[in-house]
Amino acid sequence: MASGETGVFDLYGFELTVTPQDKADRYVCAQYAQRREAKWEPFVKAQALPDARRLKRFVRKGVPPVLRGWVWWHTSGAAAFRERYGHGHYASMVAAGEERPCVRQIDLDLPRTFPRNAWVSSPDGVAALRRVLLAYCAHNPGVGYCQGMNFLAALLLLAVEKDDERCFWLLVALLEGILYPKTYAPNLDGCHVEMRVLGQLLATKAPKLSRHLNSIGCEASMFATDWFLVLFATTLPSETAARVWDCLFLEGPKVVFRVGVALLEMHAPLLMRKDNAGEVLKALKDACARVHNRDALMAAAFQGVGSFPMARIRELRARHQREVDDMLAARAAAKRKGSLRSAISQAQAMRASGTSGGGAA
């Protein structure tokens, strides 16, 4: 990874190592964001979002950070979820979460969640994150807590000015209204499906790169798991990840495919020079960590990669869902078979031991 200046902190309190080019990119994006903020002023005063067509255009150009809590609340469907469950639901779920089995894993993961972020690792930050995760665990016991949710919730907290109840409802909207079903299921069924779909989309959009990655045994699951589980929160600089989330909350999970393909295309020359999967993974990780020009990334995602018909994505999901179901069924059958063999072997060993003992007596 390129060396650079340290001691630079982004909007959400993450320390960065930046090169002169990174600093220039960050400055240009900050200036653009400031100009865009003025465009939102009439809607803030009216406390009403723009009409649907204008809203999409505005969001794709970036939601001003100070307005993210308000805009995401309405574009994500979080407000509707709270109305459905009632205003006291969050507090009751926090209390109920203390009795759930997930408490132990949550408490183990809290100190591992962005430990270098001053607020997230502070007593207040840890307490707020714990409340959100406990509440979701109780709210949706079928899913409970899955590692990765901690990073999602932590960045949400930072982006919505540390309002843990608002963060909880945004998490509910993401996991239950936006992401592909079963993304956070125990077997990560939905995540497996989405990664396979990404691989197919890459083969269509960047066939040369796709062939190269396949030739060295580098599958999408090797680099894209976090893209779908934590939505780039641990992959991209936080301000860039939040920019992706602006569009994700409004337009849905198709945005993850767009950004994923854009990242791979942007770094294709670098990745094409790598001759094994390990080198690809390191190069891609380092390159993504330095995508400070969020405007360029989103332009590439929405203008550079071409159309992403939802009908095509649904078709690919249906096909790969069947494949994943078959894969998981075969895995479960093999596990049952292995358990049966183990039980038979143990029983035989016990009988043999008993016979031997009886003869000796």
C-alpha positions in Angstrom: 0.0 0.0 0.0 1.3 3.5 -0.8 2.9 5.4 2.0 1.7 8.8 2.8 0.8 11.4 5.5 -0.8 10.2 8.7 -2.7 12.0 11.3 -5.5 13.0 8.9 -9.0 12.1 10.1 -12.1 11.9 8.0 -15.6 13.1 8.8 -16.5 10.1 10.8 -13.3 10.0 12.9 -11.3 7.4 11.1 -7.6 8.1 10.7 -6.3 8.0 7.2 -2.9 7.6 5.5 -3.1 9.9 2.5 -0.9 10.7 -0.5 -0.9 14.1 -2.1 -3.3 12.7 -4.7 -5.6 11.4 -2.0 -5.6 14.8 -0.4 -6.4 16.5 -3.7 -9.3 14.0 -4.3 -10.7 14.6 -0.8 -10.5 18.4 -1.2 -12.3 18.3 -4.6 -15.1 16.0 -3.2 -15.5 18.2 -0.1 -15.9 21.3 -2.3 -18.4 19.6 -4.5 -20.4 18.3 -1.5 -20.5 21.8 -0.1 -22.0 23.2 -3.3 -24.5 20.4 -3.4 -25.6 21.2 0.2 -27.0 24.5 -1.0 -29.2 22.7 -3.5 -30.9 20.8 -0.7 -31.7 23.9 1.4 -35.3 24.5 0.0 -36.2 20.9 0.8 -34.8 21.1 4.3 -36.8 24.3 4.9 -40.0 22.6 3.6 -39.1 19.4 5.5 -40.0 17.5 2.4 -37.9 15.4 0.0 -37.8 16.3 -3.7 -40.2 14.4 -6.1 -39.0 10.9 -7.1 -37.3 11.8 -10.3 -35.4 14.8 -8.8 -34.7 12.8 -5.6 -32.8 10.1 -7.5 -30.7 12.7 -9.3 -30.0 14.5 -6.0 -29.1 11.3 -4.1 -26.8 10.0 -6.9 -24.9 13.3 -6.6 -24.5 12.7 -2.9 -26.5 13.5 0.3 -24.9 16.2 2.4 -23.5 14.4 5.5 -25.4 16.6 7.9 -28.7 15.5 6.2 -28.0 11.8 6.0 -30.0 10.9 9.1 -33.1 12.7 7.7 -32.8 11.5 4.1 -31.9 7.9 4.9 -34.8 7.8 7.4 -37.3 8.4 4.6 -35.6 6.8 1.6 -34.8 3.5 3.3 -38.3 2.7 4.7 -37.0 2.9 8.3 -39.8 5.4 9.2 -42.4 3.0 7.9 -40.9 0.1 9.9 -41.1 2.2 13.1 -44.7 3.0 12.5 -45.5 -0.6 12.0 -43.9 -1.8 15.2 -44.6 1.2 17.4 -42.5 3.9 19.0 -41.7 1.8 22.1 -40.5 -1.2 20.2 -36.8 -0.3 20.3 -36.6 0.2 24.0 -38.4 -3.1 24.7 -36.1 -5.0 22.3 -33.0 -3.6 24.0 -34.3 -5.0 27.3 -35.3 -8.3 25.7 -31.9 -8.7 23.9 -30.2 -9.0 27.3 -31.8 -12.5 27.6 -30.8 -13.7 24.1 -28.0 -16.2 23.5 -26.4 -13.7 21.2 -25.2 -11.5 24.1 -22.0 -13.4 24.5 -20.9 -13.1 20.8 -21.9 -9.4 20.7 -19.9 -8.7 23.8 -16.9 -10.4 22.2 -17.2 -8.5 19.0 -17.7 -5.0 20.4 -14.0 -4.3 21.1 -13.1 -5.6 17.7 -15.4 -3.2 15.9 -13.4 -0.3 14.5 -11.1 -0.2 17.5 -9.1 2.7 16.1 -12.2 4.9 15.9 -12.2 7.1 19.0 -16.0 7.3 19.4 -16.9 3.7 18.4 -14.4 2.4 20.9 -15.4 4.9 23.7 -17.7 3.8 26.5 -20.6 5.8 24.9 -19.9 4.3 21.5 -19.7 0.7 22.8 -22.9 1.1 24.8 -24.8 2.5 21.9 -23.6 -0.2 19.5 -24.4 -2.9 22.0 -28.0 -1.6 22.4 -28.6 -1.6 18.7 -27.2 -5.2 18.2 -29.1 -6.5 21.2 -32.3 -4.9 20.0 -32.0 -6.4 16.6 -31.2 -9.9 18.0 -34.4 -9.8 20.0 -36.4 -8.1 17.2 -35.5 -10.8 14.6 -34.7 -14.0 16.5 -34.7 -16.0 13.3 -31.6 -14.1 12.2 -30.3 -13.0 15.6 -26.8 -11.6 15.5 -24.4 -12.3 12.7 -20.8 -11.1 12.7 -20.7 -8.2 10.2 -23.8 -6.5 11.6 -21.5 -4.8 14.2 -19.6 -2.9 11.4 -22.9 -2.0 9.6 -24.4 -0.7 12.8 -21.2 1.2 13.8 -21.0 3.1 10.6 -24.7 3.8 10.7 -24.3 5.3 14.2 -21.6 7.6 13.0 -23.5 8.7 9.9 -26.7 9.5 11.8 -25.0 11.5 14.5 -25.0 8.6 17.1 -28.7 8.3 17.4 -29.0 4.6 18.3 -32.8 4.2 17.9 -32.6 5.7 14.4 -29.6 3.4 13.7 -31.7 0.4 14.8 -34.5 1.2 12.4 -32.2 1.7 9.5 -30.6 -1.7 10.3 -34.1 -3.2 10.2 -34.8 -1.5 6.9 -31.6 -2.8 5.4 -31.9 -6.4 6.6 -35.6 -6.8 6.1 -36.5 -4.5 3.3 -33.5 -3.8 1.1 -31.0 -6.6 1.0 -31.6 -9.9 -0.7 -33.4 -12.3 1.6 -31.3 -14.6 3.8 -28.1 -12.5 3.3 -27.6 -12.8 7.0 -29.1 -16.3 7.4 -27.0 -18.8 9.4 -25.6 -20.3 6.2 -25.4 -16.9 4.5 -27.5 -18.3 1.7 -28.4 -14.9 0.2 -24.8 -13.7 0.4 -23.7 -16.8 -1.6 -26.4 -16.0 -4.2 -25.4 -12.4 -4.6 -21.7 -13.2 -5.0 -22.5 -15.7 -7.8 -24.6 -13.0 -9.5 -21.7 -10.5 -9.2 -19.4 -13.1 -10.9 -21.9 -13.4 -13.8 -22.3 -9.6 -14.2 -18.6 -9.2 -14.2 -18.3 -11.8 -17.0 -20.7 -9.6 -19.0 -19.3 -6.2 -18.2 -15.6 -7.0 -18.0 -15.1 -10.3 -19.8 -11.3 -10.0 -20.1 -10.8 -9.4 -16.4 -13.4 -12.1 -15.5 -11.5 -14.6 -17.6 -8.2 -13.6 -15.9 -9.6 -14.0 -12.4 -11.1 -17.4 -13.3 -7.8 -18.6 -14.7 -6.0 -18.0 -11.5 -8.8 -19.4 -9.3 -9.9 -16.1 -7.9 -13.7 -16.3 -7.3 -15.9 -13.5 -6.3 -16.5 -15.1 -2.9 -12.8 -14.5 -2.1 -13.0 -10.7 -2.3 -16.7 -9.8 -2.3 -18.1 -11.4 0.9 -17.6 -8.1 2.9 -19.1 -6.1 0.0 -22.5 -7.9 0.5 -22.3 -8.5 4.3 -21.0 -5.1 5.5 -21.8 -3.1 2.3 -18.2 -1.7 1.8 -18.0 -0.4 5.4 -14.7 -2.2 6.0 -13.5 -2.0 2.3 -13.8 1.7 1.3 -13.0 4.8 3.3 -16.0 5.6 5.5 -17.0 8.8 3.6 -17.0 6.8 0.3 -18.9 4.0 1.8 -21.5 6.4 3.1 -21.8 7.9 -0.4 -22.6 4.4 -1.7 -25.2 4.0 1.1 -26.9 7.2 -0.1 -27.9 5.4 -3.2 -28.3 2.0 -1.6 -31.1 3.2 0.7 -33.0 4.7 -2.2 -32.3 2.3 -5.1 -31.7 -1.0 -3.4 -29.1 -3.8 -3.6 -28.5 -3.3 -7.3 -26.2 -0.5 -6.2 -23.9 -3.0 -4.6 -23.5 -4.8 -8.0 -22.9 -1.5 -9.7 -20.2 -0.4 -7.3 -18.6 -3.8 -7.1 -18.2 -4.0 -10.9 -17.1 -0.3 -11.0 -14.3 -1.0 -8.4 -13.1 -4.0 -10.4 -13.1 -2.2 -13.7 -11.4 0.8 -12.2 -8.5 -1.4 -11.0 -8.5 -3.9 -13.9 -5.1 -2.9 -15.2 -3.6 -3.5 -11.7 -5.4 -6.8 -11.2 -4.6 -8.1 -14.7 -0.9 -8.0 -13.7 -1.4 -10.3 -10.8 -0.8 -14.0 -11.4 -2.3 -15.6 -8.3 -5.4 -15.0 -6.1 -3.4 -13.9 -3.1 -1.8 -11.0 -5.0 -5.2 -10.0 -6.4 -6.8 -9.9 -3.0 -4.0 -7.8 -1.5 -3.9 -5.4 -4.4 -7.7 -5.0 -4.5 -7.9 -4.5 -0.7 -5.2 -1.8 -0.8 -6.7 -0.1 -3.8 -10.2 0.1 -2.4 -8.9 1.5 0.9 -7.7 4.5 -1.2 -10.8 5.3 -3.2 -11.2 8.8 -1.8 -12.7 10.2 -5.0 -16.2 9.1 -4.2 -17.7 11.2 -7.0 -15.5 9.4 -9.6 -16.5 6.0 -8.1 -20.2 6.8 -8.3 -19.9 8.2 -11.8 -18.3 4.9 -12.9 -20.9 2.9 -11.1 -23.9 4.7 -12.7 -22.5 5.8 -16.1 -19.4 3.7 -16.8 -20.7 0.2 -16.3 -23.8 0.5 -18.5 -27.3 -0.8 -17.7 -28.2 -3.3 -15.0 -31.8 -4.4 -15.8 -33.5 -5.6 -12.7 -35.2 -8.4 -14.7 -31.7 -9.8 -15.5 -30.7 -9.7 -11.9 -33.8 -11.4 -10.8 -33.2 -14.1 -13.4 -29.7 -14.7 -12.2 -30.7 -14.7 -8.6 -33.4 -17.4 -9.3 -30.8 -19.6 -11.1 -28.1 -19.2 -8.5 -30.6 -19.6 -5.6 -31.3 -23.1 -6.9 -27.6 -23.8 -7.1 -27.0 -22.5 -3.6 -29.9 -24.5 -2.2 -28.5 -27.7 -3.8 -25.0 -26.9 -2.5 -26.2 -26.4 1.0 -28.4 -29.5 0.9 -25.5 -31.6 -0.3 -23.3 -30.1 2.4 -25.9 -30.9 5.1 -26.3 -34.5 3.8 -22.5 -35.0 3.9 -22.5 -33.7 7.4 -25.2 -36.1 8.5 -23.5 -38.9 6.8 -20.2 -38.1 8.5 -22.0 -37.8 11.9 -23.6 -41.2 11.3 -20.3 -42.8 10.4 -18.7 -41.3 13.5 -21.6 -42.6 15.7 -21.3 -46.1 14.2 -17.5 -46.1 14.7 -17.9 -45.1 18.3 -20.5 -47.8 18.9 -18.3 -50.4 17.4 -15.3 -49.3 19.4 -17.4 -49.4 22.6 -18.7 -52.9 21.8 -15.1 -54.1 21.0 -13.9 -52.5 24.3 -16.7 -54.2 26.2 -16.0 -57.6 24.7 -12.3 -57.3 25.4 -13.0 -56.2 29.0 -15.4 -59.1 29.5 -12.9 -61.7 28.1 -10.2 -60.4 30.4 -12.4 -60.7 33.4 
